[in-house]
Amino acid sequence: MSEMVPADDTRRIALVDLLDRVLGGGVVITGEITLSLADVDMVRISLRTLIASVSALVPDPAEQDSADG
C-alpha cells in the first residue's frame, strides 16, 4: 500500500506570474445560479466567461506574413 504525501504548501507564485500564465493561455470560468421557491425552479442562469489576452486569441499579422514568404 502506498503512503499518501501531503501537498507542498511552501511553493508561492507571485500574482504577476499567475496573471501572465492565465492571460497567456486563457481560462474559462463557468457557473450556474438557480432560484427556486418551494422546490420549484423559477429562474436558472448559466454563466460562462473567457479571460485571455488579445494576443493569445488573435494571431499577429506580422508573423503570418513572415511565414508566407
Secondary structure in CASP SS format (residue, H / E / C, confidence):
PFRMAT SS
TARGET T0000
AUTHOR 0000-0000-0000
METHOD secondary structure of the structure
MODEL  1
M C 1.00
S C 1.00
E C 1.00
M C 1.00
V C 1.00
P C 1.00
A C 1.00
D C 1.00
D C 1.00
T C 1.00
R C 1.00
R C 1.00
I C 1.00
A C 1.00
L H 1.00
V H 1.00
D H 1.00
L H 1.00
L H 1.00
D H 1.00
R H 1.00
V H 1.00
L H 1.00
G H 1.00
G H 1.00
G C 1.00
V E 1.00
V E 1.00
I E 1.00
T E 1.00
G E 1.00
E E 1.00
I E 1.00
T E 1.00
L E 1.00
S E 1.00
L E 1.00
A C 1.00
D C 1.00
V E 1.00
D E 1.00
M E 1.00
V E 1.00
R E 1.00
I E 1.00
S E 1.00
L E 1.00
R E 1.00
T E 1.00
L E 1.00
I E 1.00
A C 1.00
S C 1.00
V H 1.00
S H 1.00
A H 1.00
L H 1.00
V C 1.00
P C 1.00
D C 1.00
P H 1.00
A H 1.00
E H 1.00
Q H 1.00
D H 1.00
S H 1.00
A H 1.00
D H 1.00
G C 1.00
END
